[in-house]
Amino acid sequence: MTRTISDADREAWTVELEHLRQEHRDLDAAIEALTQLGSSDRLQIQRLKKRKLGMRDRMTFLDDQLTPDIIA
């Protein structure tokens, strides 16, 4: 079953996806900086990583919605 998405949805999801990608990169940089500083706040780093994984799940969902299914 193929689901057609509207142009407005496609554009909104594309914008959200790009925003999430940027935020994902920013979180990656923040985690790396905290790790390099030898920060003893492991809980903060763990929270950032968990948030990053949640973003990754959402990005995967949006990417799947925006990419048409190809039946080979």
Buried (B, 14 or more C-beta within 10 A) or exposed (E): EEEEEEEEEEEEBEEEBEEBBEBBEEBEEBBEEBEEEEEEEEEEBEEBEEBBEEBEEBBEEBBEBEEEEEEE
